[in-house]
Amino acid sequence: MIEARGITFGYDRDAPILTDWSARFDAGEVVAVTGPSGRGKSTLLYLLGLMLKPGDGEVLIEGDSVAGLGDARRAHLRASLFGFVFQDAALDPTRTVIDNVVETALYRGEPRAEAQGRARELMAQFGVELRASAKPGQVSGGQAQRIALCRALLNDPRILLADEPTGNLDPASADIVVDAFHAQAHSGATVIVVTHDPALVARCDRRIEL
């Protein structure tokens, strides 16, 4: 479970994007976060994912506040508990696709061969089997998004955050991604998805409008 409690945040403190905002996201559910552009949906994911700190309020994980944690501890929690699917896939163009997928596993100290084996299994599952030397610039936008999903799922995250994950996908590929979200939720994870896609919203367990 992850909870936002009274959080306020703005890149300009005089113009907050979120003000005294609270919500609880339980394990086992896929929650859609929707709303017009500029309402702070992506910013909310960065706050929940411990990449930004709220000006006021706090984020709690399993009931424990992370407000007082230093950067190193927050980075450790991100690597061990979270999976992220960013809107633009956010793949490093200088590294191979497989190295992009296993990056967080290596950060946690896992053996490279073990991480690469799991990565190849996920890539096969999501239809992005590529030669070992392939770089992100050599794949389509839809493939890049599925590669980003493989990276997010590699550590079997307890909290999965996704920003417009179906935006570059055809309907069949989008269904595969949404099925993966539900499978992760059914394993006990919390899945939070920012989206404008009504088909994706319809398949979520709950919707929160910003």
C-alpha positions in Angstrom: 0.0 0.0 0.0 1.1 3.5 -0.7 -0.5 6.7 0.5 -0.3 10.4 -0.2 -1.3 12.4 2.9 -2.0 16.1 2.5 0.8 16.7 -0.1 1.4 20.1 -1.6 3.9 20.6 -4.4 4.7 23.2 -7.1 7.8 23.8 -9.1 7.1 27.4 -8.2 6.1 27.6 -4.5 3.7 30.4 -5.3 1.8 28.3 -7.8 1.3 24.8 -6.5 0.2 22.0 -8.8 -1.1 19.9 -6.0 -2.5 21.3 -2.8 -3.3 19.3 0.4 -3.9 16.2 -1.8 -4.5 12.8 -0.3 -5.3 9.4 -1.6 -4.6 5.8 -0.7 -3.7 3.1 -3.2 -4.0 -0.5 -1.9 -2.2 -3.6 -2.9 -4.0 -5.8 -5.4 -5.6 -3.0 -7.4 -4.9 -1.1 -10.7 -5.8 2.6 -10.3 -6.2 5.0 -13.1 -5.2 8.7 -12.5 -6.9 10.9 -15.0 -7.5 14.6 -15.7 -6.7 17.4 -18.0 -3.2 18.3 -19.0 -1.4 20.4 -16.5 -3.2 19.1 -13.4 -0.1 17.4 -12.1 -0.7 13.7 -13.0 2.9 13.0 -14.0 4.2 15.1 -11.0 2.1 12.9 -8.7 3.8 9.8 -10.0 7.2 11.4 -9.3 6.1 12.2 -5.8 4.7 8.8 -5.1 7.8 7.2 -6.7 10.1 9.2 -4.4 11.8 11.1 -7.2 10.4 14.4 -5.9 9.7 15.6 -2.3 6.4 17.4 -1.5 6.7 20.9 0.0 4.1 19.8 2.6 2.5 16.6 3.5 4.0 13.1 3.2 4.1 9.8 1.3 3.7 6.6 3.3 4.7 3.1 2.2 3.0 0.3 4.2 2.1 2.9 6.7 5.6 4.3 7.2 6.4 7.9 6.2 9.3 8.4 3.9 9.4 12.1 4.6 12.6 12.0 6.7 14.6 9.7 4.5 17.8 10.8 2.9 18.5 10.5 -0.8 20.5 7.3 -0.5 17.7 5.5 1.3 15.1 6.8 -1.1 17.1 5.6 -4.0 17.4 2.1 -2.4 13.6 2.0 -1.9 13.0 3.0 -5.5 15.3 0.2 -6.7 13.9 -2.5 -4.4 10.2 -1.7 -4.3 9.2 0.3 -7.4 8.9 -0.2 -11.1 8.5 2.8 -13.4 7.2 3.1 -17.0 7.8 6.6 -18.1 5.8 8.4 -20.8 8.7 8.5 -23.3 10.1 5.1 -22.3 13.3 7.0 -21.0 15.7 4.5 -22.4 19.4 5.4 -22.5 20.3 5.6 -26.2 24.0 4.9 -25.6 23.4 1.5 -24.1 22.0 -1.7 -25.6 18.3 -2.6 -25.0 19.2 -5.5 -22.7 21.5 -3.2 -20.6 18.6 -0.8 -20.3 16.3 -3.5 -19.0 18.7 -4.9 -16.4 20.0 -1.6 -15.1 18.1 -1.6 -11.8 18.9 -5.2 -11.1 22.6 -4.5 -11.4 22.2 -1.5 -9.1 20.8 -3.9 -6.5 23.8 -6.1 -6.9 22.2 -9.0 -8.8 24.5 -11.1 -11.0 24.4 -9.9 -14.6 23.7 -13.3 -16.1 20.7 -13.9 -13.9 19.2 -10.5 -14.6 19.8 -10.9 -18.3 18.1 -14.3 -18.3 15.0 -12.8 -16.7 15.1 -9.8 -19.0 15.1 -12.0 -22.1 12.1 -14.0 -20.8 10.2 -10.8 -20.3 11.2 -9.4 -23.7 10.0 -12.6 -25.4 6.7 -12.4 -23.4 6.1 -8.9 -24.7 7.3 -9.5 -28.3 10.5 -7.5 -28.3 13.1 -10.2 -28.9 16.0 -8.3 -30.4 19.7 -9.0 -31.2 22.0 -8.5 -28.3 23.6 -5.3 -29.7 20.3 -3.5 -30.5 20.1 0.1 -29.3 16.9 2.0 -28.4 17.3 4.2 -31.5 16.9 1.1 -33.6 13.4 0.1 -32.3 9.9 1.6 -32.8 8.1 3.7 -30.3 5.8 0.8 -29.4 8.8 -1.5 -28.9 10.5 1.0 -26.7 7.4 1.3 -24.5 7.3 -2.5 -24.1 11.0 -2.6 -23.4 10.4 0.0 -20.6 7.7 -2.3 -19.3 10.1 -5.2 -19.2 12.6 -3.0 -17.2 9.8 -2.0 -14.8 8.7 -5.6 -14.2 12.2 -7.1 -13.9 12.4 -6.8 -10.1 8.8 -8.0 -9.6 7.9 -4.5 -8.0 5.5 -4.1 -5.1 4.6 -0.7 -6.5 4.3 -0.2 -10.3 3.9 3.3 -11.6 3.1 4.0 -15.3 2.8 7.3 -17.2 0.7 6.9 -20.4 1.9 3.4 -20.9 -0.3 2.6 -23.9 0.1 5.9 -25.8 2.4 4.4 -28.4 0.8 1.0 -28.7 -1.7 -0.6 -31.1 -4.8 -2.1 -29.4 -3.4 -5.6 -29.3 -0.1 -4.5 -27.7 -2.0 -2.3 -25.3 -4.1 -5.3 -24.1 -0.9 -7.2 -23.4 0.4 -4.4 -21.3 -2.8 -4.0 -19.3 -3.0 -7.7 -18.8 0.5 -7.5 -17.3 -0.6 -4.7 -15.0 -3.5 -6.9 -13.7 -1.2 -9.9 -13.3 1.2 -7.7 -11.2 -1.7 -6.5 -9.1 -3.0 -10.0 -8.6 0.4 -10.9 -7.2 -0.1 -8.4 -4.4 1.4 -5.2 -6.0 -0.1 -1.7 -6.2 -0.4 -0.5 -9.8 -1.0 3.2 -10.5 -1.5 4.4 -14.1 -1.6 7.9 -15.4 -3.6 7.8 -18.6 -5.9 9.6 -21.1 -6.9 6.3 -22.7 -10.6 5.6 -22.0 -10.0 1.9 -22.9 -7.3 1.6 -20.3 -9.4 3.5 -17.7 -12.3 1.1 -18.3 -10.0 -1.9 -17.4 -8.7 -0.4 -14.2 -10.2 -1.3 -10.8 -10.7 2.4 -9.8 -10.3 5.9 -11.1 -9.0 9.0 -9.5 -9.6 12.3 -11.3 -7.2 15.2 -10.7 
